[in-house]
Amino acid sequence: MDSRSKKQLINRYHRSLHPNMQRGRWSAQEDVMLLVAVKLYGDVSWSKVASMVPGRTHGQCRDRYMDNFAQRFVSGPFTSDEDCTLLQLVQKYGAGHWAMDELCFGIAKALSSRKECT
C-alpha cells in the first residue's frame, strides 16, 4: 500500500469496496431521490446530491442524471429564429468577449435548447 496515495485509497474504497454501495439497476425510489437532490443542489454539486441518495456514489448520480434526465440539447442545424436571437445577443454584448462566463450564460440561457458554453 505504500505505493498508493491517500486519495487513491479513499477513492478505491468509496467507488468499489464500500459495503453499502449499490450496484446495478436504479429503483424508481432512487430516481425520485436523485431528482429531488438535483433540484435542491443543482447539477454541479454531485457529492451533495449523492449524500441524499444512499448507496450511490457521486459518479453514479452524475451519470444516471446526465444519461437519463438531463435536458437534451439540439445538435442539428440552427433555425432561423436561433440565428436571429444569436445575432441580437452578439449585437447586445459584442462579438469579442466569448470567454466571459456571464456572456456565455446569457447567450446559452436565451438559446436554452443549445448546449451551454464550457
C-alpha positions in Angstrom: 0.0 0.0 0.0 3.0 2.3 0.3 2.9 2.8 -3.5 -0.7 4.2 -3.3 -1.6 7.7 -2.4 -4.2 8.5 0.3 -6.5 9.8 -2.4 -6.2 6.6 -4.4 -7.1 4.5 -1.3 -10.1 6.6 -0.4 -11.4 6.6 -4.0 -10.9 2.9 -4.3 -12.9 2.2 -1.1 -15.7 4.6 -1.9 -16.1 3.7 -5.5 -15.6 -0.1 -5.4 -15.3 -1.6 -1.9 -17.7 0.2 0.4 -20.2 -2.4 1.7 -23.2 -0.1 1.4 -22.6 0.9 -2.2 -25.4 -0.1 -4.6 -24.6 -1.6 -8.0 -26.8 -2.3 -10.9 -30.2 -1.0 -11.9 -31.6 2.0 -10.2 -35.0 1.7 -8.4 -37.8 4.2 -9.0 -37.3 5.4 -5.5 -33.6 6.1 -6.1 -34.6 8.1 -9.3 -37.0 10.2 -7.3 -34.4 10.8 -4.6 -31.9 11.7 -7.3 -34.3 14.2 -9.0 -35.1 15.8 -5.6 -31.4 16.2 -4.8 -30.6 17.7 -8.2 -33.5 20.1 -7.8 -32.1 21.1 -4.3 -28.4 21.2 -5.1 -28.2 21.6 -8.9 -26.3 19.5 -11.4 -22.8 20.7 -10.3 -22.5 19.5 -6.7 -22.6 15.8 -7.1 -21.2 15.0 -3.7 -24.1 16.8 -2.1 -26.5 15.1 -4.5 -25.1 11.7 -3.6 -25.5 12.4 0.1 -29.2 12.3 -0.5 -29.2 9.0 -2.5 -28.0 6.4 0.0 -25.7 3.7 -1.5 -24.9 5.6 -4.7 -21.7 7.5 -5.4 -21.4 11.0 -6.8 -20.2 9.5 -10.1 -23.2 7.1 -10.3 -25.6 10.0 -9.5 -24.0 12.2 -12.1 -24.0 9.5 -14.8 -27.6 8.5 -14.0 -28.8 12.1 -14.2 -26.9 13.0 -17.3 -27.8 9.8 -19.2 -31.5 9.8 -18.3 -32.8 13.1 -17.0 -30.6 16.0 -18.2 -32.1 18.3 -20.8 -31.3 17.1 -24.3 -29.7 19.7 -26.5 -30.3 20.3 -30.2 -27.3 19.3 -32.2 -28.6 19.9 -35.8 -28.5 23.0 -37.9 -29.5 26.3 -36.2 -33.0 27.5 -37.0 -33.5 31.0 -38.5 -35.1 32.0 -35.1 -32.0 30.8 -33.3 -29.8 32.7 -35.7 -31.8 35.9 -35.2 -31.6 35.6 -31.4 -27.9 34.9 -31.5 -27.3 37.9 -33.7 -29.3 40.1 -31.3 -27.3 38.8 -28.3 -24.0 39.4 -30.1 -25.1 42.9 -31.0 -26.1 43.5 -27.4 -22.9 42.0 -25.7 -20.4 42.3 -28.5 -18.6 39.6 -30.5 -15.2 39.9 -28.9 -16.0 38.6 -25.4 -17.0 34.9 -25.9 -14.9 33.7 -23.0 -16.8 35.7 -20.4 -18.8 33.4 -18.2 -21.7 35.8 -17.8 -21.9 36.3 -21.6 -21.9 32.6 -22.3 -24.5 32.0 -19.6 -26.7 34.8 -21.0 -26.5 33.5 -24.6 -26.9 29.9 -23.5 -29.9 30.8 -21.4 -31.5 32.6 -24.3 -30.9 29.7 -26.6 -31.7 27.1 -23.9 -32.1 24.2 -26.3 -28.5 24.5 -27.3 -25.5 23.2 -25.3 -24.2 25.7 -22.7 -20.7 27.3 -23.0 -17.9 25.3 -21.5 
